Amino acid sequence: MTKKNIAILTVIVAILIDQISKIYVKTHFTLGEEVVVFADWFKIHFTENNGMAWGFEFGGRGGKLFLTLFRLIAVSGIVYWLTQSIKKNIHSGVIIAISLILAGAVGNIIDSVFYGIIFDSSHGQIATLFADKPYGEIFYGKVVDMLYFPIYEGESFTFFNAIFNGADSWITIGVALLFIYNKYAFPKESEA
């Protein structure tokens, strides 16, 4: 399999897994609903945010639009990096890493750009896909998060309280792979 095909397959499969899981949760859970998957340290907990890590807000509506447009520009840069890495015949581990980062970025962009116009609200109800009365508008959708691993929950402290999604996972795995394959991803000038 060529490196180009590895990249295409990685991106497509990762985006499909991300979007299928998000659409499933959005159309089967009400906002805030939680299901224990394994013991008490792995849960599906449905939440939404405006697109920043840990649900941070960034300047209201204008900030949300800026963040989405910035992501679209960043994806263009990632596509360029990926195509150049393929042309240079960089190690397959790097190609997979960049492909995962690209898929993660695209997955969250899909939520931000389109979810506001294809879903109705999840507040107190299960959302409808292709709703007659969507909850938002284009570029103002909310990102769906659901993976929750509270490894330790005390009275006033929870270890690892982040709730994230498949797209976030792909980005994290991609960055970890770049660290592992850093000598191929970022060769020194003398090695290049």
C-alpha positions in Angstrom: 0.0 0.0 0.0 1.4 3.4 -0.9 1.9 6.1 1.7 -0.8 8.2 -0.1 -3.3 5.4 0.3 -2.3 4.8 3.9 -2.9 8.5 4.6 -6.3 8.5 2.8 -7.5 5.3 4.5 -6.3 6.6 8.0 -8.2 9.9 7.5 -11.4 8.4 6.2 -11.6 5.6 8.9 -10.7 8.0 11.7 -13.3 10.6 10.6 -16.0 7.9 10.2 -15.4 6.5 13.7 -15.5 10.0 15.2 -18.6 11.1 13.4 -20.5 7.8 13.8 -19.8 7.8 17.6 -20.8 11.5 17.9 -24.0 11.1 15.9 -24.9 7.9 17.8 -24.5 9.7 21.2 -26.3 12.8 20.0 -29.3 10.8 18.7 -29.5 8.4 21.7 -28.5 10.4 24.8 -29.9 13.6 26.3 -27.4 16.3 27.3 -25.7 15.2 30.5 -26.8 11.6 30.3 -24.1 9.1 31.4 -23.6 5.3 31.0 -20.9 3.3 32.8 -19.0 1.2 30.3 -16.4 -0.4 32.5 -16.3 -0.1 36.3 -16.5 3.5 37.4 -13.5 4.7 35.5 -14.8 4.5 31.9 -18.1 6.2 31.1 -19.9 7.7 28.2 -21.0 11.1 29.3 -22.7 13.3 26.7 -21.7 16.9 26.8 -21.3 19.7 24.2 -19.0 22.7 24.0 -18.2 25.5 21.7 -15.0 23.8 20.5 -12.2 24.6 22.9 -10.6 22.2 25.3 -12.4 21.6 28.6 -15.3 23.7 27.3 -13.5 27.1 27.6 -15.2 30.0 25.8 -13.3 32.3 23.5 -14.9 35.7 23.0 -18.6 34.7 22.5 -20.0 34.5 18.9 -17.1 36.3 17.4 -14.6 34.1 19.1 -16.5 30.9 18.0 -16.4 32.1 14.4 -12.7 33.0 14.7 -11.9 29.6 16.2 -13.7 27.8 13.4 -12.1 29.8 10.6 -8.7 29.4 12.3 -9.2 25.6 12.3 -10.1 25.7 8.6 -6.8 27.5 7.8 -4.9 25.1 10.1 -6.3 22.1 8.3 -5.0 23.6 5.0 -1.5 23.7 6.6 -1.8 20.1 7.8 -2.9 18.9 4.4 0.2 20.7 2.9 2.4 19.1 5.6 0.9 15.7 4.8 1.3 16.0 1.0 4.9 17.2 1.4 5.7 14.3 3.8 4.3 11.8 1.3 6.3 13.4 -1.6 9.5 13.2 0.5 8.7 9.5 1.3 8.8 10.2 5.1 8.4 7.2 7.4 4.9 5.7 7.5 4.6 6.4 11.2 4.9 10.1 10.5 2.3 9.8 7.7 -0.1 8.1 10.0 0.5 10.7 12.7 -0.2 13.6 10.5 -3.2 11.8 9.0 -4.6 11.3 12.5 -4.1 15.0 13.4 -5.8 16.0 10.2 -8.7 13.6 10.8 -9.1 14.9 14.4 -9.1 18.5 13.2 -11.7 17.8 10.4 -13.9 15.8 12.9 -14.2 18.7 15.2 -14.6 21.2 12.3 -17.6 19.1 11.0 -19.3 19.6 14.4 -18.6 23.3 14.6 -19.6 24.1 11.0 -22.6 21.7 10.4 -24.1 20.4 13.7 -25.9 23.7 14.4 -27.9 23.3 11.2 -28.6 19.6 11.1 -29.5 18.8 14.7 -32.1 20.2 17.1 -31.3 20.8 20.8 -30.1 18.1 23.1 -31.3 20.0 26.3 -33.9 17.7 28.0 -34.4 15.6 24.8 -32.7 13.4 22.4 -31.6 15.4 19.3 -33.0 14.7 15.9 -30.7 14.4 12.9 -31.8 16.7 10.0 -34.2 18.5 12.3 -36.9 20.8 11.0 -35.9 23.4 13.6 -32.1 23.1 14.2 -30.5 24.7 17.3 -28.1 27.0 15.5 -26.6 28.2 12.3 -23.7 27.3 10.1 -20.3 27.8 11.8 -21.9 27.9 15.2 -22.4 24.2 16.0 -21.3 22.6 19.2 -18.7 19.9 19.5 -20.0 16.6 20.9 -17.8 15.0 23.7 -18.5 11.7 25.4 -15.4 9.8 26.5 -14.9 10.2 30.2 -12.2 8.4 32.2 -12.5 9.5 35.9 -9.8 7.2 37.2 -10.3 8.5 40.7 -13.3 10.5 42.1 -13.1 11.8 45.6 -15.3 14.3 47.4 -13.5 17.4 46.1 -11.1 16.0 43.5 -11.4 13.9 40.3 -8.3 12.7 38.6 -8.7 13.1 34.9 -12.0 14.9 34.6 -11.7 15.8 30.9 -14.5 14.6 28.6 -13.4 14.3 25.0 -14.3 12.6 21.7 -12.7 10.5 19.0 -11.4 13.5 17.1 -9.5 14.7 20.2 -8.1 11.2 20.6 -6.8 11.1 17.1 -5.0 14.4 17.6 -3.5 13.2 20.9 -2.4 9.9 19.3 -1.0 11.7 16.3 1.1 14.0 18.4 2.3 11.1 20.5 3.4 9.3 17.3 5.2 12.5 16.2 7.2 12.3 19.4 8.0 8.7 18.8 9.0 9.3 15.1 10.4 12.7 15.7 13.8 12.0 14.0 11.8 11.2 10.8 9.2 14.0 11.2 11.7 16.7 12.0 15.1 15.6 10.7 18.1 17.8 11.4 19.6 19.7 8.5 22.6 17.4 8.4 20.4 14.3 8.2 18.0 15.7 5.6 
